Amino acid sequence: MSDPLFDGPGNDPELDALENELSGYRFDSPPPDLPAKRSSEPKPARREAPLPDVMRTSGASFSLRGKAPLFVSLALALVAGVVSYSAVKKKEMDVRKGWNLVPVVVAAVDVSEGTVVTMEMISQRSIPEQFVTSSVVKPDSASYIVNQKVLVPIQAGDALLWSQFETTKAAERLSTKVQKKARAITIETKGAQSVGGWVRPNDHVDLIGTFKDPATGEQVAVTLMQNVIVLATGKITGTTNINLVPDGQREYANVSLLLLPEEAEMAVLAQELGALTLTLRNEEDLDVLEERGRATINTLLSGERTKVLQSKRFNTIQVIRGSSSSDTKTAAPAE
């Protein structure tokens, strides 16, 4: 059998000579046995890492191969959403903090320097609480600035400040509160002698004196004066800027009363002879008793006037329940 690839002469003489030399050899033996094809051995099974406990249910584990990235993505997205929502709410709270509106007193009209403020000149407006300090006048203290003179010009709509007013504890003059033909007199008081410290400027009080009767030698209590106006308690008057007075200086040990000159004489003598006590009246109760009694030790021990006064009290004094009051309906006891 000819081979066209090798039958023709080549270009290499040495190769041609080698071919001619080998052309006479022949292989008579049978072809050698080739090694049989190896049978494919089974590959060892791939060992998978054990699943964590959280991936096992009822003793049987399941594979999340292919699903784990999805669950991780969902978990991360949920966490990111929660964090973002919390950050937004916190930012919103921070922005709103301090912006709650509270009412303050403002000028209703332009007020020039030296003007005495009247109720018609003021109004109220709500502003963010972060701008409201103790120096700002609030509606519940508006009465303290009425009839007060301002030290600086104020424009309509401006919030009023305590420092804008002339009246301070040091600048006040009690003489301006004393009416013509009347006199101011100060009496020493302790807590119990001034209704436990509840007496305030402009209150109406009665003045009771306790003395030793020179005729009988027994102690006597008698109402000396009725419906007396209180001008001041300590250094505080009805127009004092109470917000400028330190808490420790708001307590008092004396009370100044507005009296007639003759009544002032009686009060001075009464203080020398005995002790004076104030009883507090309702600001609308202006009546006075034409006939006044007196209390002695015998009055206390014998019960004199007790039935009459008890009957009068039942028919006069109201019963106060909580924050409201109602007329007493209990009938007076029979005499």
Number of C-alpha atoms within 10 A of each C-alpha: 3 7 7 7 8 10 10 10 10 11 8 8 10 10 12 15 10 10 13 10 10 9 8 7 7 7 6 6 6 6 7 6 6 6 6 6 6 6 6 6 6 6 6 6 6 6 6 7 6 10 12 8 9 7 12 13 9 5 6 7 14 9 12 12 7 8 9 11 11 11 12 11 11 12 12 12 12 12 12 12 12 12 11 12 12 12 12 12 11 12 12 11 11 11 10 11 12 13 13 11 14 15 17 24 22 25 21 19 15 14 18 15 14 14 16 17 18 13 13 10 15 23 19 19 17 14 15 15 15 12 11 18 10 10 13 17 23 22 15 10 15 17 15 17 25 16 14 20 18 23 16 15 12 20 15 14 16 16 22 24 18 20 16 17 20 18 23 17 17 9 9 17 12 14 11 8 15 15 12 9 8 14 17 21 20 18 15 16 20 15 15 12 19 23 14 10 15 12 21 20 20 18 19 23 24 17 19 19 19 21 20 14 12 8 6 8 9 12 15 18 20 16 19 16 17 18 19 19 19 23 27 27 25 18 20 24 21 17 20 21 22 18 15 14 15 9 9 7 10 12 14 18 14 18 24 22 26 21 22 16 14 10 16 18 12 13 22 13 11 17 15 10 13 14 16 24 21 22 17 17 16 10 12 7 9 12 8 11 8 5 5 9 10 10 15 19 12 12 13 11 8 10 10 13 12 12 14 10 11 13 15 12 13 17 15 11 11 13 14 11 8 6 5 7 10 10 12 14 10 9 9 13 9 6 6
